[in-house]
Amino acid sequence: MPDVEELLKQLRELPQRQYSDLIRKVDGERREAVEREERARPPASGMSQLEFAQWIGRRHFAVDKGISRILYLPNGAPAQEVRLLEVNDLAHIPENAPIEAIDFMPDIEGVPYQLFVADVTPGQFEAIRAGQLPLPPGWMLEGFQAISPGER
């Protein structure tokens, strides 16, 4: 298998149409991975917050190959709120940028939770762990639960 630099060189040399076709194909592969995950483990009415966090986390891992770690942060969250901290190796976020939680809830019948996701770079994650960069108000790492990727 070619190394990353060889692949980048090959990508730069592709004509625009072939490059676009390749990107569409890669995107299609990621979407198929999500569909496989959903068929294997569909969301269920009555699932607990942890079960929902695990289900949606596996879905995020399948869609975004830049995600290297997902933490479910239940401590301090309101009763129907699920908070995920996603470490994304491909994120283009300034290292000193404040951490923002985005309402990321897909429309899923029978699932009563509200989902907030905060994407961070590996450097930001280390700064959070060191107490040098705060999480969004009310969020805390204490009591986190790591989400495993499932099929990648």
C-alpha positions as CSV (number, residue, x, y, z in Angstrom):
1,M,0.0,0.0,0.0
2,P,1.4,3.5,-0.9
3,D,2.3,5.8,2.0
4,V,0.3,9.0,2.7
5,E,2.7,11.2,0.7
6,E,2.5,9.0,-2.4
7,L,-1.3,9.1,-2.1
8,L,-1.3,12.9,-1.8
9,K,0.9,13.2,-4.9
10,Q,-1.5,10.9,-6.8
11,L,-4.5,12.9,-5.7
12,R,-2.9,16.2,-6.7
13,E,-2.3,14.8,-10.2
14,L,-5.9,13.6,-10.8
15,P,-8.0,15.6,-13.2
16,Q,-10.8,17.4,-11.5
17,R,-13.5,15.0,-12.7
18,Q,-11.6,11.9,-11.5
19,Y,-10.9,13.7,-8.2
20,S,-14.6,14.5,-7.8
21,D,-15.6,10.9,-8.7
22,L,-13.2,9.6,-6.1
23,I,-14.5,11.9,-3.4
24,R,-18.1,10.8,-4.2
25,K,-17.1,7.2,-4.0
26,V,-15.3,7.6,-0.6
27,D,-18.4,9.5,0.7
28,G,-20.6,6.7,-0.6
29,E,-18.5,4.1,1.2
30,R,-18.8,6.1,4.5
31,R,-22.6,6.3,4.1
32,E,-22.8,2.6,3.4
33,A,-20.9,2.0,6.7
34,V,-23.5,4.1,8.5
35,E,-26.3,2.1,6.9
36,R,-24.7,-1.2,7.9
37,E,-24.3,0.1,11.4
38,E,-28.0,1.2,11.5
39,R,-29.2,-2.2,10.1
40,A,-27.0,-4.1,12.6
41,R,-28.1,-2.0,15.6
42,P,-31.1,0.2,14.8
43,P,-32.1,2.8,17.4
44,A,-34.8,1.5,19.6
45,S,-37.6,3.2,21.4
46,G,-37.0,3.1,25.1
47,M,-33.2,2.9,24.8
48,S,-31.3,4.4,27.8
49,Q,-29.2,7.5,27.4
50,L,-26.0,5.4,27.5
51,E,-27.4,3.0,24.8
52,F,-28.3,6.0,22.7
53,A,-24.9,7.6,23.2
54,Q,-23.2,4.3,22.2
55,W,-25.5,4.0,19.1
56,I,-25.0,7.5,17.9
57,G,-21.3,7.4,18.7
58,R,-20.8,4.3,16.5
59,R,-22.7,6.1,13.8
60,H,-20.4,9.1,14.1
61,F,-17.3,6.8,14.0
62,A,-18.6,5.2,10.8
63,V,-19.3,8.5,9.1
64,D,-16.2,10.5,10.1
65,K,-12.9,8.7,9.8
66,G,-11.1,11.6,11.5
67,I,-12.8,10.8,14.8
68,S,-10.3,9.0,17.1
69,R,-12.1,9.1,20.4
70,I,-15.7,9.8,21.6
71,L,-16.5,10.4,25.2
72,Y,-20.0,10.4,26.6
73,L,-20.2,13.0,29.4
74,P,-23.3,12.2,31.5
75,N,-22.3,14.0,34.7
76,G,-24.0,17.4,35.1
77,A,-26.2,16.9,32.0
78,P,-30.0,17.5,32.3
79,A,-32.1,14.4,32.4
80,Q,-32.9,14.1,28.6
81,E,-29.5,15.5,27.3
82,V,-26.7,13.4,25.8
83,R,-23.3,15.1,25.6
84,L,-20.5,13.8,23.4
85,L,-17.0,15.1,23.2
86,E,-15.5,13.9,19.9
87,V,-11.7,14.1,19.3
88,N,-11.2,14.6,15.6
89,D,-7.8,14.2,14.1
90,L,-8.9,16.0,10.9
91,A,-10.7,18.9,12.5
92,H,-9.5,22.3,11.4
93,I,-10.1,24.2,14.7
94,P,-7.7,26.7,16.1
95,E,-6.0,25.1,19.2
96,N,-7.0,28.0,21.4
97,A,-10.6,28.3,20.2
98,P,-13.3,27.9,22.8
99,I,-15.1,24.5,22.9
100,E,-18.6,24.8,21.5
101,A,-21.4,22.3,21.9
102,I,-23.6,22.0,18.8
103,D,-27.2,20.6,18.9
104,F,-26.7,17.6,16.7
105,M,-29.9,15.6,17.2
106,P,-31.1,13.6,14.2
107,D,-34.9,13.2,13.9
108,I,-35.4,9.7,15.3
109,E,-38.9,8.6,16.2
110,G,-39.3,7.3,19.8
111,V,-35.9,8.6,21.0
112,P,-36.6,11.4,23.5
113,Y,-33.1,12.8,24.0
114,Q,-31.4,16.0,22.9
115,L,-27.9,15.5,21.6
116,F,-25.0,18.0,21.9
117,V,-21.6,17.3,20.3
118,A,-18.4,19.2,20.9
119,D,-15.7,18.5,18.3
120,V,-12.1,19.1,19.5
121,T,-8.6,18.5,18.0
122,P,-6.2,16.1,19.8
123,G,-4.3,19.2,21.1
124,Q,-7.5,20.7,22.5
125,F,-8.3,17.4,24.1
126,E,-5.0,17.3,25.9
127,A,-5.5,21.0,27.0
128,I,-8.9,20.0,28.4
129,R,-7.4,17.1,30.3
130,A,-4.7,19.4,31.6
131,G,-7.2,21.9,32.8
132,Q,-5.9,24.6,30.4
133,L,-9.0,24.7,28.1
134,P,-12.5,24.7,29.6
135,L,-15.4,22.6,28.3
136,P,-18.7,24.3,27.5
137,P,-20.5,25.5,30.7
138,G,-21.9,22.7,32.8
139,W,-19.8,20.0,31.0
140,M,-17.3,17.9,32.9
141,L,-14.9,15.0,32.1
142,E,-15.5,13.4,35.5
143,G,-17.4,10.1,35.0
144,F,-17.0,10.0,31.2
145,Q,-17.7,6.8,29.4
146,A,-15.6,6.0,26.2
147,I,-17.7,5.0,23.2
148,S,-16.2,2.1,21.2
149,P,-16.2,2.5,17.4
150,G,-17.9,-0.8,16.5
151,E,-17.4,-1.7,12.8
152,R,-15.1,0.9,11.1
